[in-house]
């Protein structure tokens, strides 16, 4: 089930299981995972994209291995907040995961504007070499995306008294 509303997504999540965050690019998919308390996002790996079926199989393998209960996909909105072709592509990827790959996890979207810029800045501050930055930037950006959603989920849980 795809949820545009984070509250509906939160309601669909089972307790004490992890989430995964994805930064979808044309050549790669950055993957980050959370702890079971949904408090900390950790960059995991970058998948080199091939065909959708191969990408979905690799992703499904990671999700099963990590016992992931839901997905947060970075939604690449334009700077004015509007949705362009990249947002349509991300939404299509989510629909295909559910329909084609049979992924039965709840999926939501998180505004990813400037997540790659933030990831790049953090890697520069850590004095990461240019080569290493290129290797890790996508899954570090996925970590920023997932952490943003986790922080918002924590606020929602606090507001509902959980």
Number of C-alpha atoms within 10 A of each C-alpha: 15 17 15 12 11 18 14 13 20 18 11 16 16 10 12 11 16 23 28 29 35 28 29 25 17 10 9 16 21 24 28 28 28 23 16 15 13 20 15 16 25 19 23 20 19 21 18 15 16 12 8 14 13 12 18 20 13 14 20 17 12 17 20 10 9 16 14 19 21 24 23 30 26 28 23 26 19 15 9 6 10 9 13 11 11 16 18 14 16 19 18 12 17 22 17 16 22 17 11 13 16 12 19 13 18 21 26 25 26 21 18 20 16 15 22 19 12 15 22 20 12 15 18 13 9 9 10 14 11 10 8 10 17 11 13 19 24 29 28 29 28 34 28 26 31 34 23 19 25 21 14 14 18 16 12 15 13 10 9 8 7 7
